[in-house]
Amino acid sequence: MTTPTLTPKKSAQQLLTKLAASEGFTAVVALLEHFATDSVVPGICTTCEGVESSCEPDAEANMCSECETETVQSCLVLAGVI
């Protein structure tokens, strides 16, 4: 296992933009519209920016598989939808 690179805290908008791009969307709004009613949504680690493909929509502190901290938030929580 490689040690993930920790990054300075980024804004929610920056994290959502990275998450949208990793999921193949060109805009954050498209990501949120696509996953608004799903039971499983993507999330991103607020510590190392690792992307997790399956989170509960209301996830606020899921375990990150890269840096092993409980700092993964779902796209819906990060955007303030939930």
C-alpha positions as CSV (number, residue, x, y, z in Angstrom):
1,M,0.0,0.0,0.0
2,T,1.4,3.4,-0.9
3,T,1.1,6.4,1.4
4,P,-1.4,8.9,-0.1
5,T,-0.3,12.4,-0.6
6,L,-2.2,14.6,1.9
7,T,-3.4,17.9,0.4
8,P,-4.3,21.2,2.0
9,K,-8.0,21.5,2.6
10,K,-9.8,22.4,-0.6
11,S,-13.2,24.0,-0.9
12,A,-16.3,22.0,-1.4
13,Q,-16.6,23.4,-4.9
14,Q,-13.0,22.2,-5.8
15,L,-13.7,18.8,-4.4
16,L,-17.0,18.5,-6.2
17,T,-15.4,19.6,-9.5
18,K,-12.7,16.9,-9.1
19,L,-15.4,14.3,-8.2
20,A,-17.5,15.2,-11.2
21,A,-14.6,14.9,-13.6
22,S,-13.7,11.5,-12.1
23,E,-17.2,10.3,-12.7
24,G,-17.2,11.6,-16.3
25,F,-19.3,14.7,-15.9
26,T,-18.2,18.1,-17.2
27,A,-20.2,20.1,-14.6
28,V,-21.0,19.6,-10.9
29,V,-24.7,20.2,-11.6
30,A,-24.8,17.3,-14.0
31,L,-23.2,15.0,-11.3
32,L,-25.8,16.1,-8.7
33,E,-28.7,15.8,-11.1
34,H,-27.6,12.3,-12.0
35,F,-27.2,11.0,-8.5
36,A,-30.0,13.1,-6.7
37,T,-32.4,10.1,-6.3
38,D,-29.9,7.2,-6.2
39,S,-29.4,5.0,-3.2
40,V,-25.6,4.8,-3.8
41,V,-23.6,7.9,-4.8
42,P,-19.9,8.8,-5.3
43,G,-18.0,10.5,-2.5
44,I,-14.6,12.1,-2.0
45,C,-12.1,12.1,0.8
46,T,-11.6,15.6,2.2
47,T,-8.1,14.6,3.4
48,C,-6.4,13.0,0.5
49,E,-9.0,13.6,-2.3
50,G,-9.4,9.9,-2.9
51,V,-12.6,9.1,-4.8
52,E,-15.0,6.4,-3.5
53,S,-17.6,5.2,-6.0
54,S,-20.2,3.9,-3.6
55,C,-21.3,5.9,-0.6
56,E,-24.7,6.3,1.1
57,P,-26.3,9.6,0.0
58,D,-26.0,11.0,3.6
59,A,-22.4,9.9,4.2
60,E,-20.4,12.5,6.2
61,A,-17.6,10.4,7.6
62,N,-17.0,7.2,5.6
63,M,-13.7,5.4,5.7
64,C,-11.3,6.3,2.9
65,S,-9.6,3.3,1.3
66,E,-6.6,5.4,0.4
67,C,-5.6,7.3,3.6
68,E,-7.7,5.2,6.0
69,T,-9.4,8.2,7.7
70,E,-13.1,8.7,8.2
71,T,-13.3,11.7,6.0
72,V,-15.2,10.7,2.9
73,Q,-18.3,12.7,2.2
74,S,-20.9,11.9,-0.4
75,C,-21.4,14.4,-3.3
76,L,-24.8,15.3,-2.0
77,V,-23.5,16.1,1.5
78,L,-20.6,18.1,0.1
79,A,-22.9,20.1,-2.1
80,G,-25.3,20.8,0.8
81,V,-28.2,19.0,-0.8
82,I,-28.5,16.8,2.3
